[in-house]
Amino acid sequence: MTPSDESTSTAPRKVVPADPSGYTTDENGGDLYGHLGFRSPTGNVWCDMSPDGWAACMIGEHTWEMPDDGACELDFVAGFVQVGDDGVTQGYCGGDVPVMPGKVLPYGQSLSLGSVTCTSMESGVRCAFARPSYAFALSREKLEIS
């Protein structure tokens, strides 16, 4: 590998934990009552992490489609994804945005609360529940569920 190859390497950066105390209020300084809230550096993804063992994220602009079975009598929010001990849920039936944006979580940093860890990456946001293992990765281009 030449020195110029090293400078353009796309090797993953090391993820470092962020201080959760900086993410306990929404973007207006309102208390999140034990939750952690953050948004991606682009502002396109914003997430809420609950002490009850789940994380939910909303995405503004995306090119992928979320399934809507038409059963929602309220507004169906297609850009909503949640992970917890019961797996990954796609979409939200409720009308109001259920996630309040918080402070920016820089790329390469993660937040953990209980069994859930969310990581901000240049490729999007990934949130995972530890046991059993469920996760989603959310970006403008795709939604991946594992």
QUIDAKA-V211055 format. One record per backbone hydrogen bond with DSSP energy under -1.0 kcal/mol. NH is the residue of the N-H (numbers start at 1). CO is the residue of the C=O. Records with the same first field share a line. If there is no record, write none. Layout:
NH: CO ; CO
//
This chain:
6: 2
7: 3
9: 6
16: 108
18: 110
22: 19
23: 20
26: 30
27: 101
29: 26
32: 24
35: 32
36: 49
37: 23
38: 47
39: 103
40: 45
43: 40
46: 58
47: 38
48: 56
49: 36
50: 54
53: 50
55: 83
56: 48
57: 81
58: 46
59: 79
60: 44
63: 140
77: 92
81: 57
82: 89
83: 55
84: 87
87: 84
89: 82
91: 80
92: 77
94: 75
95: 75
96: 94
105: 39
108: 120
109: 106
110: 16
111: 118
113: 116
116: 113
117: 128
118: 111
119: 126
120: 109
121: 124
124: 121
125: 138
126: 119
127: 136
128: 117
129: 134
130: 115
134: 129
136: 127
137: 144
138: 125
139: 142
144: 137
146: 135
//
